[in-house]
Amino acid sequence: MSHQSLKGKVSLVTGASRGIGKAIAAELAAAGSDVAVNFVSPSSEDKAKQVADKLVQMGVRARAYRADVSDIAQADGMIADIVRDFGRVDVLVNNAAINRDKTFMKLPREQWDEVVRVNLGGAYNLIHALLPSMVETGWGRIISIVSVVAQMGNFGQTNYSASKGAVMAFTKSLAREVGRKNVTVNCVAPGYIETDMTAGVPEKVINHVKDITPIGRLGSPEEVAFAVRFLADPRASYITGQVVAVNGGMYM
Ligand SMILES: NC(=O)c1ccc[n+]([C@@H]2O[C@H](COP(=O)([O-])OP(=O)(O)OC[C@H]3O[C@@H](n4cnc5c(N)ncnc54)[C@H](OP(=O)(O)O)[C@@H]3O)[C@@H](O)[C@H]2O)c1
């Protein structure tokens, strides 16, 4: 049995119905945290409920909450529901994100805005709502999932990489503002991870990624989740404003 370092804490993981978010929810529950499982698509409701049920079987409190993180009213409504059910949120994991890949010359303004609204605007909505209570409590963890493409750039992902790079810069500035309140603010930057988001990537591109990755394969959601658990741990109290890369060495 692993060390229950997050026992008594409450975590919110956005976009936890599948992929990396689902693995993060399981990892935080394994550390003893209660978990709010966020999702947005009506078609993901059953999946999100199954994720929550599995966490309950692990011995923590868990529940699924539907909200579009890019909509401030929906984000606020979800947080009110979570506070009603669990009392507060100690660990926020900004994981929900979308991509709308196109080369820049073909990229309509709507798809630029859509990606920025979810990936960057969603981070604003959740952090702005939850930070006051973390500061008041004198303890908090904010962890945002960014991407190696914010560090390296990527063909066809100007909108997505800009949104992720903005979250990295936001993280560093916010870390400076709230460090004295024992609220740490960090990012985890995954490389290519096997999820729905990469399922449509052409085999040629995947093979190229494997070629330029020292570990020689794609990563798993669990490998990303472990880095999130590490940053959420009370013992990670002197780590803030950092970007932890989980990319198999693809970018150093
Ligand atoms: N996969 C990779 O290789 C990779 C690499 C680097 C970074 N990342 C980042 O890692 C995170 C997770 O990626 P993933 O591959 O696990 O993605 P995914 O499989 O596409 O899952 C996305 C999750 O986000 C949720 N979501 C999307 N838009 C939302 C919104 N507006 N409000 C609330 N929830 C929303 C989805 O909910 P529904 O199920 O309800 O649609 C789903 O749970 C993202 O931040 C992504 O940018 C992924």
The ligand as a Gaussian input file, in Angstrom:
#p B3LYP/6-31G(d) Opt

LIG

0 1
 N       -2.042000      13.139000     -25.550000
 C       -0.898000      13.782000     -25.707000
 O        0.005000      13.335000     -26.403000
 C       -0.656000      15.086000     -25.006000
 C        0.611000      15.658000     -25.139000
 C        0.886000      16.837000     -24.490000
 C       -0.090000      17.443000     -23.727000
 N       -1.320000      16.872000     -23.622000
 C       -2.288000      17.557000     -22.783000
 O       -2.737000      16.664000     -21.788000
 C       -4.092000      16.986000     -21.440000
 C       -4.970000      15.766000     -21.608000
 O       -4.878000      15.310000     -22.945000
 P       -5.522000      13.934000     -23.439000
 O       -4.647000      13.439000     -24.531000
 O       -5.832000      13.061000     -22.287000
 O       -6.863000      14.503000     -24.099000
 P       -8.211000      13.750000     -24.548000
 O       -8.002000      12.273000     -24.535000
 O       -8.627000      14.426000     -25.814000
 O       -9.222000      14.144000     -23.370000
 C       -9.583000      15.484000     -23.209000
 C      -10.341000      15.637000     -21.921000
 O      -10.638000      17.039000     -21.754000
 C      -12.020000      17.200000     -21.602000
 N      -12.425000      18.504000     -22.150000
 C      -12.208000      18.998000     -23.400000
 N      -12.720000      20.222000     -23.504000
 C      -13.276000      20.535000     -22.300000
 C      -13.975000      21.652000     -21.784000
 N      -14.215000      22.731000     -22.535000
 N      -14.414000      21.610000     -20.501000
 C      -14.196000      20.527000     -19.730000
 N      -13.546000      19.425000     -20.164000
 C      -13.095000      19.430000     -21.436000
 C      -12.651000      16.025000     -22.310000
 O      -13.952000      15.803000     -21.785000
 P      -15.094000      14.951000     -22.603000
 O      -14.731000      13.508000     -22.484000
 O      -16.343000      15.293000     -21.883000
 O      -15.047000      15.445000     -24.024000
 C      -11.655000      14.917000     -21.923000
 O      -11.925000      14.461000     -20.614000
 C       -4.461000      18.166000     -22.316000
 O       -4.188000      19.368000     -21.625000
 C       -3.526000      18.025000     -23.491000
 O       -3.348000      19.257000     -24.147000
 C       -1.628000      15.716000     -24.244000

